[in-house]
C-alpha cells in the first residue's frame, strides 16, 4: 500500500516540495491519504499536532488545508527532523509550522490540540533493514497504541479529534484502545488498492463525542484500468501534481 518514493528525489506537490533522503520512513501513500482525509473543511482548528511527522508531509498538507492553524510536528528520528525543518523553511507556511525532535510520550505541550494526526509505525513482527532507524520507525513496539490513545486524551482539547491510519487487521485493537480511554470513533474510511482487492488500510477519526453510527466511507485508490480512481483524485486533487484541478 505505501509506495516509497525514490531516495534523494525531491517530491513535488502542487504547493510545496519535500526532501526525505535523511528520514527513516519515506513518503508514501498512507501519509498522503491521512493528510488529505483527516478533519473537515468546515473546521477551523487552532492547534494541530502531527505525531511521527517524518519529513513533514502531513504537516505541510494540513498547513495548506487549514490556513489559520498552528501546526507542530514531532518525531524521534533525527534525520527526519532535519528533512522536516528544511522542508518547512522552504514552504509558504514556515511561520505556522514548528518541528520538534523528541519522544511523543514525553511531550508536555503548553496548549491543547484541536486535531492530532498520526501515520504511526504498526509492524508487530520483527522488522529488519540495513538501517536500525528505519526498523525503529516501522515497529509498533516503540509506539503502543494504548499509550498513544492515553497520551492523546491528555493533550486533546474538549472538541478535538484524533485521526490515524492503520492496517485493517488492527482495526478492533485500535478502536478498543481509544474506547478504553474515552475516545469514540466518529468517522472511518476503508481503503483498498482497487475494487477487486481486499481492504488493507483504515482511516479512523476519534473524539470525545460518543457516536452510535460512525460515518463510513470506502475508497479504492485504483480503478478497473489500474489508473487512479475518481474518488482518489477528488481526495488528493489539491495536492497531487499529476491530477488536474
Secondary structure, 3 states (H helix, E strand, C coil): CCCCCCCCCCEECCCCEECCCCCCCCCCHHHHHHHHHCCCCCCCCCEEEEECCCCCHHHHHHHHHCCCCEEEEEECCHHHHHHHHHHHHCCCCCCCEEEEECCHHHCCCCCCEEEEEECCCCECCCCCCCCHHHHHHHEHHHCCHHHHHHHHHHHEEEEEEEEEEEEHHHHHHHHHHHHHCCCEEEEEEEEEEECCCCEEEEEEEEECCCCCCCEEEEEEEECCCCCECHHHHHHHCCCCCCCCC
